[in-house]
Amino acid sequence: MHISEGILSGQVLITTSALSAVGFYLGFKKLDYDLIPQTGILAAVFFVASLVHVPLGPGNVHLVLNGIIGLLLGWKAFPAIMVALMLQAILFQFGGITTLGVNTLIMALPAIICYFIFSPMLHKYPFPAAFACGFLSVLLSALLAAGALLFTEGDFFKIASILIMAHIPIMIIEGTITGFLVIFIKKVRPEMLISKPE
């Protein structure tokens, strides 16, 4: 779901970069010294999961895992995702430096939205809430990516539609993985799950 350089308009790039900078600032401000290892590990999980591309139709899709990152980190998901995306852009040319802001917003904003919606439900309905979080976070990411394309050029409508349709299997897989991860974490380290959004 990375958007490459040279596709989006300057207005979209500037606006999304400004919004990503605000999210990064809020997340970095909440990042305690004790949470740096957990944040780094989750950034690495995001980095590795989104490197494995599966051909589907006209493009490739990949796991994102932004739902579980949002549930475990809250606002700290912004710096974790931004660092992982920057490393992907530098090391593997996925996305790009000029699109770092838009790609961060596409991945991190749904993580934050799902964190606020689903984290209060995790202790009462762990699997359904986690499944919905994983599913919705990918859906919102696909919609944001499609929106960025549409705001750049109306002719991107067909590509934006294909992008959303291609990610439907990933939404189901992400929901299932997020559900099982939350069940596992609830058993071994329940304190990792933030029950009240901060």
C-alpha positions as CSV (number, residue, x, y, z in Angstrom):
1,M,0.0,0.0,0.0
2,H,3.1,2.2,-0.2
3,I,2.5,5.2,-2.6
4,S,5.7,5.8,-4.7
5,E,7.3,9.1,-5.4
6,G,6.2,11.2,-8.4
7,I,2.5,10.2,-8.3
8,L,0.9,12.6,-5.8
9,S,0.4,16.3,-6.1
10,G,2.3,18.8,-4.0
11,Q,-0.8,19.9,-2.1
12,V,-1.5,16.3,-1.0
13,L,2.2,15.7,0.0
14,I,2.4,18.9,2.0
15,T,-0.9,18.4,3.8
16,T,-0.3,14.8,4.7
17,S,3.3,15.5,5.8
18,A,2.0,18.3,8.1
19,L,-0.6,15.9,9.6
20,S,2.0,13.2,10.0
21,A,4.3,15.6,11.8
22,V,1.6,16.4,14.3
23,G,0.9,12.7,14.9
24,F,4.6,12.0,15.2
25,Y,5.0,14.9,17.8
26,L,2.0,13.6,19.9
27,G,3.3,10.0,19.8
28,F,6.9,11.0,20.6
29,K,5.7,13.1,23.5
30,K,3.9,10.1,25.0
31,L,6.9,7.8,24.5
32,D,8.3,6.9,27.9
33,Y,11.8,5.6,28.3
34,D,10.5,2.2,29.4
35,L,8.4,1.8,26.3
36,I,11.2,2.4,23.8
37,P,12.1,-1.4,23.5
38,Q,8.4,-2.4,22.9
39,T,8.0,0.4,20.4
40,G,11.2,-0.6,18.5
41,I,10.1,-4.3,18.4
42,L,6.7,-3.3,17.0
43,A,8.3,-1.0,14.4
44,A,10.4,-4.0,13.4
45,V,7.3,-6.2,13.2
46,F,5.6,-3.7,10.9
47,F,8.8,-3.4,8.9
48,V,9.1,-7.1,8.3
49,A,5.4,-7.8,7.8
50,S,5.0,-5.2,5.1
51,L,8.1,-6.4,3.2
52,V,6.4,-9.8,2.3
53,H,4.4,-9.0,-0.9
54,V,1.9,-11.3,-2.4
55,P,0.9,-10.9,-6.1
56,L,-2.8,-10.3,-6.4
57,G,-4.5,-9.1,-9.6
58,P,-2.7,-6.1,-11.1
59,G,-0.5,-5.4,-8.1
60,N,0.8,-6.7,-4.8
61,V,-0.7,-6.7,-1.4
62,H,1.0,-7.3,2.0
63,L,0.3,-7.6,5.7
64,V,0.3,-4.3,7.5
65,L,-0.4,-5.1,11.1
66,N,-1.2,-1.5,11.9
67,G,-4.2,-2.6,14.0
68,I,-2.2,-4.5,16.6
69,I,0.4,-1.8,16.6
70,G,-2.3,0.8,17.4
71,L,-3.8,-1.4,20.1
72,L,-0.4,-1.9,21.8
73,L,1.1,1.5,21.3
74,G,-1.7,4.1,21.0
75,W,-0.3,7.4,19.8
76,K,3.2,5.9,19.9
77,A,2.2,4.1,16.7
78,F,3.0,7.2,14.7
79,P,6.8,7.3,15.5
80,A,7.1,3.5,15.2
81,I,5.4,3.4,11.8
82,M,7.3,6.4,10.5
83,V,10.7,5.0,11.4
84,A,9.8,1.6,9.8
85,L,8.6,3.4,6.6
86,M,11.7,5.6,6.5
87,L,14.0,2.5,6.7
88,Q,11.9,0.7,4.0
89,A,12.3,3.8,1.7
90,I,16.0,4.1,2.3
91,L,16.9,0.4,2.2
92,F,14.4,-1.1,-0.3
93,Q,13.0,1.9,-2.2
94,F,9.4,1.1,-1.0
95,G,7.5,4.4,-1.0
96,G,10.0,7.2,-0.9
97,I,11.3,10.0,1.3
98,T,9.0,12.6,-0.3
99,T,6.0,10.3,0.3
100,L,7.0,9.4,3.9
101,G,4.4,11.8,5.3
102,V,1.5,10.4,3.2
103,N,2.5,6.8,3.8
104,T,2.9,7.4,7.5
105,L,-0.6,9.0,7.7
106,I,-2.1,6.2,5.6
107,M,-0.8,3.5,8.0
108,A,-0.7,5.3,11.4
109,L,-4.0,7.3,11.4
110,P,-6.2,4.1,11.1
111,A,-4.1,2.5,13.9
112,I,-4.9,5.5,16.2
113,I,-8.6,5.5,15.2
114,C,-9.0,1.8,15.8
115,Y,-7.1,2.1,19.1
116,F,-9.6,4.6,20.4
117,I,-12.6,2.6,19.1
118,F,-11.5,-0.9,20.1
119,S,-9.1,-0.8,23.1
120,P,-11.9,-0.3,25.6
121,M,-13.6,-3.5,24.3
122,L,-10.6,-5.7,24.5
123,H,-11.1,-7.1,28.0
124,K,-14.8,-7.9,27.5
125,Y,-14.7,-9.1,23.9
126,P,-11.1,-9.8,23.0
127,F,-11.3,-11.7,19.8
128,P,-14.2,-9.9,18.1
129,A,-12.8,-6.4,19.1
130,A,-9.3,-7.4,17.9
131,F,-10.6,-8.9,14.6
132,A,-12.7,-5.7,13.9
133,C,-9.6,-3.6,14.7
134,G,-7.4,-5.5,12.3
135,F,-10.0,-5.5,9.6
136,L,-11.0,-1.8,9.9
137,S,-7.4,-0.6,10.2
138,V,-6.5,-2.0,6.8
139,L,-9.8,-0.9,5.3
140,L,-9.2,2.7,6.5
141,S,-5.6,2.6,5.2
142,A,-6.8,1.5,1.8
143,L,-9.5,4.3,1.8
144,L,-6.9,6.9,2.8
145,A,-4.5,5.7,0.0
146,A,-7.4,5.8,-2.5
147,G,-8.3,9.3,-1.2
148,A,-4.7,10.5,-1.7
149,L,-4.8,9.3,-5.3
150,L,-8.2,10.8,-6.0
151,F,-7.3,14.2,-4.5
152,T,-4.3,14.2,-6.8
153,E,-6.1,13.2,-10.0
154,G,-9.7,12.2,-10.7
155,D,-8.5,9.7,-13.3
156,F,-7.1,7.6,-10.5
157,F,-10.6,6.4,-9.6
158,K,-10.2,3.0,-11.2
159,I,-6.8,2.4,-9.6
160,A,-8.2,3.5,-6.2
161,S,-11.1,1.1,-6.6
162,I,-8.7,-1.8,-7.5
163,L,-6.5,-0.9,-4.5
164,I,-9.4,-1.2,-2.1
165,M,-10.8,-4.5,-3.7
166,A,-7.3,-6.1,-3.7
167,H,-7.0,-5.6,0.1
168,I,-10.3,-7.3,1.0
169,P,-8.5,-10.7,1.6
170,I,-5.8,-8.9,3.6
171,M,-8.5,-7.2,5.8
172,I,-9.8,-10.7,6.8
173,I,-6.3,-12.1,7.3
174,E,-5.2,-9.1,9.4
175,G,-8.4,-9.3,11.5
176,T,-7.7,-13.0,12.2
177,I,-4.0,-12.4,13.0
178,T,-4.9,-9.5,15.3
179,G,-7.5,-11.5,17.1
180,F,-5.2,-14.4,17.8
181,L,-2.3,-12.0,18.9
182,V,-4.6,-10.2,21.3
183,I,-5.8,-13.6,22.8
184,F,-2.2,-14.6,23.2
185,I,-1.0,-11.3,24.7
186,K,-4.0,-11.3,27.1
187,K,-2.8,-14.7,28.4
188,V,0.9,-14.0,28.8
189,R,1.2,-10.2,29.2
190,P,-2.2,-8.6,29.8
191,E,-0.6,-5.3,30.9
192,M,0.5,-4.7,27.4
193,L,-3.1,-4.1,26.3
194,I,-4.1,-0.5,27.0
195,S,-7.7,-0.6,28.2
196,K,-8.3,3.1,28.5
197,P,-7.2,5.3,25.6
198,E,-4.8,8.0,26.7
